[in-house]
Amino acid sequence: MKRFPFIRAGLIFAISPILLAFITSLFQGGSMWDEGNGTGGYIWLMFLTLPVGFLLVVIGLVMVVVRRTR
């Protein structure tokens, strides 16, 4: 059975809005921090992705500790 990489998935999920804003700003030709052109609005998603990503990292760390103590 293959294990799900909770720590890696949590970190990627947490920073995904910044990556999305950066990539879309490259195609639209503007600043990734400017909310006026649309790409800066993606950064507001971090209010949701950071807590969920942090929770996934904590679950992954707990699973690592439990596996090592067995």
DAURNOR-V681292 format. One record per backbone hydrogen bond with DSSP energy under -0.5 kcal/mol. CO is the residue of the C=O (numbers start at 1). NH is the residue of the N-H. If there is no record, write none. Layout:
BEGIN
co;nh
CO;NH
CO;NH
END
This chain:
BEGIN
co;nh
4;6
5;9
6;10
7;11
8;12
9;13
10;14
11;15
12;16
15;19
16;20
17;21
18;22
19;23
20;24
21;25
22;26
23;27
24;28
25;29
25;30
31;34
33;35
34;40
39;42
40;43
41;44
42;45
43;46
44;47
45;48
45;49
46;50
48;52
49;53
50;54
51;55
52;56
53;57
54;58
55;59
56;60
57;61
58;62
59;63
60;64
61;65
62;66
63;67
64;68
65;69
66;70
END
